[in-house]
């Protein structure tokens, strides 16, 4: 990528690991994660913050990484979909998505998972209506949402059993 602006040093915690880089002011967090950190699980769909495919957690809260600049992540904690399995077997939510066929093409899945991680942290025993409301900002054209809702309710039950 050709240089066309000021660069800034940033330091953040990325999936639990401290990292430091120099980034151009204009680079989105999504592009930084994908191009500089090779975390390609964060997908870029609409680049307008509408579809939710680029959702990551910043300080534990969902954020559209296509709308956020990498420099805005300085000093913060960022979690991407790669953090969910922790390098081991699938995480509970990921396994529930697999078990309930809640991912078809998989494009929306990373953003959907990260949205639901935040949601389940805040709402450990959700109703179907609460799950549907939580994912209403994420677009999926393959599953029709029913399998995603079923997977989320199953993951909530599994997580509740672990508590």
N, C-alpha and C positions, 0 to 999 in steps of 0.2 A: 504494500500500500504506500503510495507516495506521500511524503510529508507535506502538509499544507497548513500547519498552525502550531500554536504553542503546545508544549508538552509539559506534563506535570507528574511528579512522583506521587504514587499512591501506595498505601499499605492497607491491607484488609485481611480478614480471616475468611478463607475460602474453603468451604466444606470442612471446617475445623482446623485448617492449616494456615498459619500466617504466611502471607505472600506480599511481595513488594515489586512494583513495576513502574515504568515510565510510560505514560499514555498521552496521546494527543487529546486536547480538550473536547474535540468533536466526536470521539469514539463512544458509541453506545455501550452500555454494560453487556448487552447481548453479543455484540461483535467482539468485545474484549474477552468474554468467556469462551466463545467459539474459536476465535482466531489466535489470541495470545495464550490462552490457557488450555486449548484443545478439549474443552468440555462441550462437546457437540450435542449433548442431550437437550440443551436449551435450544428450542426451535424458534425460528423467526417466520411468522406467517404474514400478517397484514402490515406490520411496521407502523401501526397507528394505535396500538394498545387495545384493540377491539377483540381480537380472537383469543387471547390468553395463552397462546402456544409458548410464549417467551417468559412465562411466570416463574420467578425465583423468589426465595425468601430473603429479605434484607432485614437484619435484626429481628428475625422471626416473623415478619409480616410480608404478605405477598406483594410483589412489585412487578410491573411490566418492564422487563429488562430492555425492551426495544425503545422505551420512552425515557429511560434513565441513562445518564452519562456515566461512564466508568469512573470519572473523577468524583462523582457524587457518592460512590461506594467507599471512598477513602475513610478509614477508621471504623468501618462497619463490618458486620458479619454477613456473609452471603452464602446461602445454601442453594445448590442446584440439585437436579434429579439424581446426579451421580452420587450424592451423599446418602441416598436412601438405603442402599444395600451395604454401604460401608466396605466394599471390596469383597464381601462374602456372599452368602445366599441372598435371595430376594428378601426385601423388607416385608413386613406384614401387609402393608397397603399394596405393594407391588404384587405379592403373591395372590392377594384377593382379586386384583385386576386380572391376573392370569387365570385363576380358577373360574371366574365369572365371564370370561371372554369380553372384558371391558376395554380391550384395545384391539382395534382392527388394523387400520393403516398405521396407527401409532403416532401420527403427527401431533395430535393434541395431547397425547398422553403425558409427556413430561410436565407441561403446564397444569394439566388437570391434577396430576399427582401432587405437585407442590401446593396448589390451592387447597387440596384436601388435607395435606399434612397440617397446614395452619388451622384449618377448620376443625380437624379432629383433636388437635391440641386444646382448642378452646371449647369444643363441644364433644366430649367423649362418648356420649350416648345420644346421638342425633336421631331425629325422626326422618322419615322419607322426605317430607316437605322441607325440612331444614337442609338436607343434603341437596335437594333440587335447587333451593335458593342459593346455597354456597357455590354451586357450579354454574349458576346462571350467567356468569361473566366469561365463561369459557365455551368456545364453539367446537362442536364435534359433529361431523357430517356422516360418520360411519355407524356409530352404535345406537343412535337414538336415545342415549342417556340411560335407558333402563338398566343395562348391564353395569354401567358406571355406578348408579345408585345402589344396586344390589351389592356390588363389590365394596363400596364404602360402608354400607351397613354391616357387612360381614367383617370387614377390617375393624370396625368399631367394637364389634362383639369380641373378636380375637384379642384386641388390645385391652379391652375391659377384663377379660379372663386372665391376662398377664399381670394386672395390677394387684 
